[in-house]
Amino acid sequence: MASTACFVIVSKNDIPIYEAEVGSAPKKEDLAYHHQFILHAALDVVQDLAWTTNAIFMLLHDSRSEDGIKSFFQEVHELYIKIFLNPLYLPGSRIASSHFDTKVRALARKYL
């Protein structure tokens, strides 16, 4: 079954520092904008409640596997910590690492 998901990491300044359309469904440009709209609307709702950290991880998905989603978030968080601890990374700046992107996409295929 084809699945679709959109994963975003948002900095404390409401700036998306990482975005990825992941999943096995065919990619459509309109659908990507629709996902971004939903995630930004959801950010408005959780924004006041969740800013106790430097970043918020948000996932829009059609998967029903709670264990898979939990594992996805745990492993992506570990990757983010590795990026965050890199002395050359400026906190709050865009994550441009191709290694990070490849790993996130592989984790999405594995768990979502």
FENMO-V752937 format. One record per pair of residues at least 12 apart in sequence whose ideal C-beta (glycine too) atoms are under 7 Angstrom apart, sorted by the first residue. I is the first residue (numbers start at 1). J is the second residue. D is the distance in Angstrom with one decimal. If there is no record, write none. Layout:
i=I j=J d=D
i=I j=J d=D
//
This chain:
i=2 j=24 d=5.0
i=2 j=25 d=4.0
i=3 j=23 d=4.7
i=3 j=24 d=5.8
i=3 j=25 d=6.1
i=3 j=62 d=5.6
i=3 j=63 d=5.7
i=3 j=112 d=6.0
i=4 j=23 d=4.1
i=4 j=25 d=4.1
i=4 j=62 d=6.0
i=5 j=22 d=4.9
i=5 j=23 d=4.6
i=5 j=59 d=6.2
i=5 j=60 d=6.4
i=5 j=61 d=4.1
i=5 j=63 d=7.0
i=5 j=108 d=6.1
i=5 j=112 d=5.1
i=6 j=21 d=5.5
i=6 j=35 d=3.7
i=6 j=39 d=6.2
i=6 j=60 d=4.5
i=7 j=20 d=5.0
i=7 j=22 d=5.9
i=7 j=59 d=5.1
i=7 j=104 d=6.6
i=7 j=108 d=6.8
i=8 j=39 d=5.4
i=8 j=58 d=4.8
i=9 j=55 d=5.3
i=9 j=57 d=5.6
i=9 j=80 d=6.7
i=10 j=43 d=6.1
i=10 j=55 d=6.5
i=10 j=56 d=4.8
i=10 j=58 d=6.6
i=11 j=54 d=6.8
i=11 j=55 d=5.7
i=11 j=92 d=4.4
i=12 j=51 d=6.0
i=12 j=54 d=5.6
i=12 j=92 d=6.7
i=13 j=92 d=6.1
i=15 j=92 d=6.9
i=17 j=55 d=6.9
i=17 j=92 d=6.8
i=17 j=93 d=6.6
i=17 j=94 d=5.2
i=17 j=95 d=5.4
i=18 j=95 d=4.4
i=20 j=101 d=6.6
i=20 j=104 d=5.8
i=20 j=105 d=6.4
i=21 j=35 d=6.9
i=22 j=105 d=5.6
i=22 j=108 d=3.6
i=22 j=112 d=6.8
i=23 j=108 d=6.6
i=23 j=112 d=6.5
i=35 j=60 d=5.3
i=38 j=60 d=5.7
i=39 j=58 d=5.3
i=39 j=60 d=5.5
i=42 j=58 d=6.4
i=43 j=58 d=6.7
i=54 j=91 d=6.0
i=55 j=80 d=7.0
i=57 j=73 d=6.1
i=57 j=76 d=6.6
i=57 j=77 d=6.9
i=61 j=112 d=5.8
i=63 j=112 d=4.8
i=68 j=111 d=4.0
i=68 j=112 d=6.1
i=69 j=111 d=7.0
i=71 j=111 d=5.1
i=72 j=107 d=5.5
i=72 j=108 d=6.7
i=72 j=111 d=4.0
i=72 j=112 d=6.0
i=75 j=107 d=5.2
i=76 j=104 d=5.8
i=76 j=107 d=6.0
i=79 j=100 d=5.9
i=79 j=103 d=5.5
i=79 j=104 d=6.8
i=83 j=95 d=5.9
i=83 j=97 d=6.4
i=83 j=100 d=5.9
//
